[in-house]
Amino acid sequence: MSIVFTILIGFVVGVIAKLLHPGKENLGFVMTAVLGIAGSMAASFGGQMLGIYRAGEGAGFVGAIVGSVVLLVIYTRLKARS
């Protein structure tokens, strides 16, 4: 159930990240969800491994948003180069 919850939160986080960093590219629904899920998982597990926060804390949601925005910026920069 934890992975399903992380995926759902990741989708919401991806939408929030897209609102914070809209950019000129049109990522679409699926790519926004994938970036959100990847950012959410990376930030959640990374923050827990570093001991910044524990599972279920509100800081994990904020960390997931930051992780998704970082991935979105990286994706945008790489897409601009090609």
C-alpha positions in Angstrom: 0.0 0.0 0.0 3.0 2.3 0.6 4.1 2.2 -3.0 0.6 3.0 -4.3 0.3 5.9 -1.9 3.7 7.2 -3.0 2.6 7.0 -6.7 -0.6 8.9 -5.9 1.3 11.6 -4.0 3.9 11.6 -6.8 1.2 12.5 -9.3 -0.1 15.3 -7.1 3.4 16.5 -6.6 4.1 16.4 -10.4 1.1 18.6 -11.0 2.3 21.1 -8.3 5.8 21.0 -9.7 4.5 21.8 -13.2 2.5 24.7 -11.8 5.7 26.0 -10.0 7.9 25.6 -13.1 5.6 25.7 -16.2 8.2 26.2 -18.9 7.5 26.4 -22.6 7.5 22.6 -23.3 4.2 20.8 -23.2 5.0 17.6 -21.2 1.5 16.2 -21.1 -0.3 14.3 -18.5 1.8 11.1 -18.5 5.2 12.8 -18.4 4.1 15.1 -15.7 3.0 12.1 -13.6 6.2 10.2 -14.3 8.4 13.2 -13.3 6.3 13.7 -10.2 6.4 10.1 -9.2 10.2 9.9 -9.8 10.8 13.1 -7.8 8.6 12.0 -5.0 10.3 8.6 -4.7 13.8 10.0 -4.9 13.1 12.8 -2.4 11.1 10.6 0.0 13.6 7.8 0.2 16.6 10.1 0.0 15.4 12.3 2.8 14.6 9.3 5.0 18.0 7.7 4.3 19.8 11.0 5.2 17.7 11.2 8.4 16.2 14.5 7.5 12.6 13.3 8.2 10.7 10.0 8.9 8.0 8.4 6.8 4.6 10.1 7.2 6.0 13.6 8.1 4.9 16.7 6.3 8.5 17.5 5.4 8.4 14.5 3.0 5.7 16.2 0.9 7.7 19.4 0.7 10.8 17.3 -0.2 8.9 15.5 -2.9 7.8 18.8 -4.4 11.4 20.0 -4.4 12.7 16.7 -5.9 10.1 16.9 -8.7 10.9 20.5 -9.5 14.6 19.6 -9.7 13.8 16.7 -12.0 11.6 19.0 -14.1 14.4 21.5 -14.4 16.9 18.8 -15.4 14.5 17.4 -17.9 13.9 20.8 -19.4 17.6 21.6 -19.7 18.4 18.2 -21.4 15.4 18.6 -23.7 16.6 22.1 -24.8 20.0 20.7 -25.7 18.7 18.2 -28.2 
